Amino acid sequence: MGLAYKSGVFNIDRIILFFSFSFFFYAVNLGAGDWPNFLGPTKDGISTESDLIDSWSSEGPKEIWKKQIGTGYSAPAIRDDRLILFHRIENEEIVEAFNVKTAELIWRHSYPSRYRDPFGYSNGPRCSPLLTEKYCFTFGAEGVLFCLDVKTGKPIWHRKTAEDFNIPEAFFGVGASPVLEGELLIVMVGGQPNSTMVAFNKNSGKTVWENVGQKTWEGVSAIGWPGEPRVRWNGFEKLASYSTPKIATIHGKRLLFSLTRQGLVAMNPKDGSVKFSRWFRSRVNESVNAANPVVSGSQVFCSSSYYGAGSFLLDVGIDCESFNEVWSTYERRKRDRKLKPVLEIHWTTPILHDGHLYAFTGRNEPDAKFRCVELKTGKIKWNREESWRAYSTKQPKVYGRGSALMADGKLFVLGEGGLLGLFEVTPDKPVELARYQVPEFHYPCWAAPILSDKRLYIRSESYLICFNVSK
């Protein structure tokens, strides 16, 4: 698709003043150590904390506390010295608030859950809590959306999205975390025919707008499919992915980027109107999109690991209703079948720093690699290749697939088998500063690590552990 432009004039002083005020307003409403939602305060897995450790001994970082927990892939969230954990024990989904320093329980809210993963994965929740000054929002594996009082755990409102919308059963439960934009709580619901994305009033839970589905994809060219057929809608397609939407300001306009099961959709977050879309999914029915879109300036990067979907980078037009495709795995393979894929990310969102992406690529553990890629060209800068038998009862000595956060010029990495690593952030070569196999952890450790006030929190299917990572 070509890049379309409309004439426009920008007042740079107003733009700078607007973003300076917005950042100041956001900063004064969040504590320095808060990690209030999936991937942290800036929603990209990057922390501004400094004076963190450069290495650790073979015994790992200093442990502050640990506690046994229930199942799930939901990363915790922290605000105002409360850690909110969303997990499942027996037949209940449970939201609990703990003191971040002592793990002392503050409040607990639970409700029944009958979810059973059809592929044998965890039955616990996948979405991370979203915290504001007043509220705690959670989105369970069966699509139960709750708003709780963040200080007491008292329910404010809830929606059973599986009952309120026509939602085909997902492959692996509900997995895209909600996001906030002003008074709107925006959720990837996945309802037929045109309710993939739904905005709720954050205070009341009432539906404000819903969009994306048949009218978005009917008749479009299925990019990357043999012969590029036109999409024919049958009315029972699965719509939701496991990718949390990303909201960003591009060319002075707010845009909501949702990597749905069918592909990327750019929307106006205020009213849900679609600006543009780009088909992106494997032809294999059991395929999923799970990594969040990554925004850099006016460019948007997406990746998926399922059966050759690969990656692409778009440059959004100044009208925010068009794009130019900078590069894609599909176009490269059309030119040269021998070219290796740039990134095929299964479920973790890459870290973007100084024009380079740091991510785990590969659909399954045996082909997993920790990789650095130059964003603007898609050039692979380095690979760290390791492998272990994913379903072995022995604890691995390699990362397999994993998640990472960046702080103080370092990457804190958690591999899916419980290997905790520390890397330099450099495109020159992979530099591992330290590693520690957490004894209590085993496959699968799929929740992203979080950082708050020089304390690193990681979870598995059985334990939540807090480490001191202060220098």
N, C-alpha and C positions, 0 to 999 in steps of 0.2 A: 504494500500500500504506500502510495506516495505521501510526501510531507506537504500539508496544506498550511498556508499562513494567512492571517488576516491582519490588516494594519492596526497598530495600537501604540499608545504612548505611555511610558512608565515614568512615574515620579520616584526616583531612587531614594530620595530623602524620606518620603512617606513610607516606602517599603521597609527601609532600615529601621525607622522609628516604630513601625508596627511590629516587626519581629523582635526588636529589643524589648518593647513593652510586654509582648506575649511571653517571651522567655522569662522576664522578671516576674510577671504574674504567676507563671507556672512554678518558678523556683521558690517564691515565698509561700506557696501553698503545699509544697512538698519538703519534707525533711531531707537533710543531706544524705541520709542513709536509706531512704525509701526505695523500694523496688515494687511499685504498686500494681503491676500487671505483667502479662507475658512479655518477656524480653526487656523488662526494666522501664525506667522513666522515659527514655527516648524511643522505646519500642524497637530497638535494633540490636540488643545484646551488648551494648557498650556503656560502660560506667565511667564517670569522671573522677572516681576515687583514686588517690595516690598513696605513696609510702607503703606499698604492699611488698610482701616477701619476694625475693628473687630466686629462691630455691627452698628445698626442705630436705630433711634427712630421709633415710630409708624407712623410717617410722611414720613419715607423712607430716602434714601440718599439725599444729597443736589442736587437739580435739577439745571443744568447749562443752558440748553435750551431744547425746544421741538418744533417739527414742524409736521404739517399734511403732509402725504405722500400718495402715491398710494398703490395698492395691490401687493402681492408677498411674497414669503418665502425666498428671497435672503438676506443673511446677508451682511451688508456693509463691505467695506474694506478701510484701511487708509494707506497712505504713504505720507511723506513729507508735513504734515499738511493739506492734502486734504482727505476728506472723500468722497468716491464714493458710491453713492446709485443707485441701479438698481431696478426699480419698474414700475408699469403700471398705467396710468391714461387714462380712457376712452379707445380709440382704438390705443394707442401708448405704446410701451415699451420705457422707458426713462432712460438714464444714466446721472446722475448729479454729479458734483463735488462741495463740500461745504468746507468752512473754518471749521476746526474741533472745534475751540473755539467759533465761533460766529454763525455758520450755514449760513453764507453769501454765496450766490451762486457765483461760479467761472465760470463754464461753463455748458452747457446742450446739449445733443445729443439725438434725438428721431427718431423713425421710426415706421411705421404702424405694428399693430399686430391684427390678426383675431382669435387668439387662444381662444377656449371655452372649459373649462374642462368638459368632458362628465359625470363626477360624481358630478358636482356641487361645486367643490373646487375652490380655487382662480384661476383667469385667468392670474395672473401676473407671472413674471419670478421666477424660483426656484434657479438658480445657482448664486453663489457669484462672484463679479468681481475679477480679478486677476491683480495685479499691479506690474509693474517693474519701473525702473528708467525712461524709455521712454514710455511704453505702458500701456494701460488699455484694458484687454480682457474681453468680456462678452459673455454669451451663453444664448440666449432667450428661452422661453417656446416652440417656434415652431422650434428651432434648428438653428436660425440665429446667426452665430459666428462673432463677431466684434472685430477688433483691432483699438483702438483709440489712439491718442496722449494724454498721461496722463496729460499734462500741458494745452492743449487747447481744448481737446475734438474733434479735427479734425479727421475724419475717415482716416485710413491708408489702410486697406483692410477689406473685409468681405466675408464670405462664407455662402450660403444658403444650409445647409447640407441636408435638406429635398429634395432639387432638385438635389444636386450633388451625392447623394447616395440613394440606394433603402432601405428606412427606413419605416418599418411598424409603424403605429400610436401608440404612447405610451399610457399607461393608464392615466397618470396624467401629461402629458407634459414632457419636457426635464428637468432633475434634477441633473445630475452629473456635477460638476464644472470642468473646464479644469485644467490641471497641467502643469508645465514647467520642462523640463530637457534639460539644455544647450540651443541650438537653436531650440528645438522642443516644440511645444505646443501640448500636448497629450489630446485627447478628446474622451469620450465615445459617439460615433456617433450612433451606433446601426444599421448599414447597412447590408442588406442581400447580398450575403450569408456569406461573411467573412470580414466584415468591422465594427465589433463591436467597435474596437479600431482603431483610426486614428491619425497619427502624422502629423502636419502641420508645415511648416517653419514659425517661429514666426514673421519674418520680411516681408515675402511676402504672406503668407497664402497658398502657394502651398503644395499639398499633398506629403509627404515624404514616408510614409508607411501606410498600413492598414492590419489588421489581426483579427482573432478570429471569429468563427461562426460555420458553418457546419463542416469544417474539424477539428475543435476542439472537437465538441460534438457528432458527428455521431458515433453511436455504443457504446458509453460509458455506464457504468452501472449507472442508475439513483438512486444514494444513497438516502435512506430514503423513496423511493416509495415502495408500497406493491409489493413484489416479485422481486424488483430491476430489472425492465425491461431494455433492451437496448434502447438507444435513437434513434428514427427514425426521421430524419430531413424531414420536409415537405416544407420548403422554404418560409414560411410566419410567422415564429416565431418572437415574439418581442425579441430583443437582449439586448437593453440598460436597465440598472437599474437606481437607483437614488443615487448610492453610488459613491462618488468621489474617483478616484484611489489614491493609496498611493505608493510613490517611496521611497525605502530604500536601504541601503547598508548591505548586508548579506554575511558573509564569504568573504569580500573584493570585492564583485561584486554588481553592481547596478541592482536592480530588480524593475519592475513595477507590483504592485498587483492591479488587477481590479476585483471587485466583480460584475460581470455582472448579467443579469437576470438568466442565466443558472448556474452560480457558479463562483468560484474563479479561475482566470488565472494569473499565474506568467510569466512575459515576460522580454526580454531584451529591455529596453526603447530606445536603439539606433537604432535597426532595426526591432523591433516588433516581433521577433521570440519568440515562446512559449516555456517556460521551463517545466512547468507542469500545470495541471488543476485539479480541484476538484468540481464535481457536487454539487450544493447546491441551491435547490429551492423547494417550496411547489408544490404539484401536482395540486393545485387549480389554474386555469388559471389566475385569477385576482391577483395573488400573486406578491409581489415586494421585492427586496433587496434594502435597503436604507442606512444602517449604513456603514461607511467607514471601511475597514480592519484596524486592530490595530497591529503594529509590535513592538515586544520586543525582542531584540537580534536576534536570528535566528528563533523566533516563530511568527506565524501569527494567529490572532484571528478574526473570523467573526461571525456575528449574524443576525438573521432575525426573525420577529415576526409572519409571516403569516402562520397560520394553521400548527403549530408544527414543523417548520423548525429548530428553536432552535439556537444552537451555535456549533462551533468546534474550536479546537486549533491544529495547525500544527507546527511541527518542521522541518525546511527546511534542507535538506541534504547538506553536504559540497560541492557537485557538483552543487548545486542550480538547479538541474533538478529532484529532488525526494523529498519526505517528509515522515515523520512519523506522524501519527495522535495520538496526545497525549491524547485527549479525545473529545467526541462529545455527543450531546444530543441524537442522533440516537442510538449510541452504548449503552449508558446507559439505554435507554428505552427498547432496545432489551433484556437486562439482567434483568431489573426490571421495569415493567410498572407503578409502584407506585411512581417512582422517579419524583420529580418536575423538570421542566426545569430550567437550570441555568440562562440564560439570553435569552429573546426573545425581541430583540430591534426593535422597529418599524422604527424610522427614525433618531435618534440622535446617534452620535458617542461617545462611552464611553471614560472617562478620565482614563488613566493608570498611577498609581503612586505607587512606592514601591511594585510592584508585585500584585496590586489590581486594579480591574476595578470598576469604579463608573458610573452607568448608570440607565436610566429609562427603565424598562422592562414591556412588555405588549402591545398587539395589539391595544386595545381601552382603553379609559380613565377608565371605571369602573374596569378593572383589572390591571391598571398601578401601579407600585411600584418603588420607588427609592431604588436601591439595590447596595450592595458592594459584589464583588465576588473575591476570590483568583484566579489569572490567572492560575497558574501551575496545580491546582487541580480541578478547577471549583466549589469549595466549597463556598456556600453562607455564607457570614460573617454577614450581617444584611439586614433587610428590613425596609423600611418606607412605610407603607400602608395607603393610603388615597383614597377617592373617591368622585366624585361629578357628577351630571348629566350633561354630556358633552354639551348637546344642550339646557340647561336651559338659560333663559334670564338673570338670576341673576348672578352676578359675583362670581366665586368660592372662597373658602377659602382654597383650597388644590391645589397641583401642577398638578395632572393628569400625563400626559406625559410631558417631558420637555427637555431642553438642558442645558449644563453647561460648564463653563470654569474654570480652576484652576490657582490661583496666590497667592503667599505669604502664602501658607499653607491653603488656603481656596477655597471652591467651590462657585462660583457665579452661581445661578440656576435661570432659567426663565421657569416657568410652562406654559402650553399651554393656560391657562386662564388669564395670566398676573400677576401671583403671583411671585414676585422677592424674592429669598431666599439666605441666606448665611450659609454655612455649614463648619464645620471642616473637614479636610481630614484625616480621621482615620478609620481603619478597625474594631475598637473595637465596636462601636455603632454609630447610626446616631445622630449627635449633631448639631442641628439648632441654629445658633447664632442670626439670625434676619430674619424677613420676612416683605414684604410690598406688598399689592395689589395695583398695579398701576391703578389709577382711569380711565385713558383713554384707558386701554387695556381690551380686551375681547377675547374669543376664536374665531379663532385659532392664537396663537402666536407660530409659528413654526420656526422662524429664530433664529439661535444661537446668544447669546450675544457676543460682542467683547470688548476688553480692550485696551486702548491706552493712555499712559502717565497719568495714574491714573484717566482716565475717562472711565466710563462704558457706552456703547451704546447698547440700546435694541430697537427692532422695533416690531410693530404689523401690522395688515392690514390697519391701519389708521394713526399711529403716529411713529415717531422716536424721542427717548428721550436720552439725554446725562446727566449722573450723575457724580458728583465728588465723587470718592471713595478713595481719599487720606486720610491717617491717620492724 
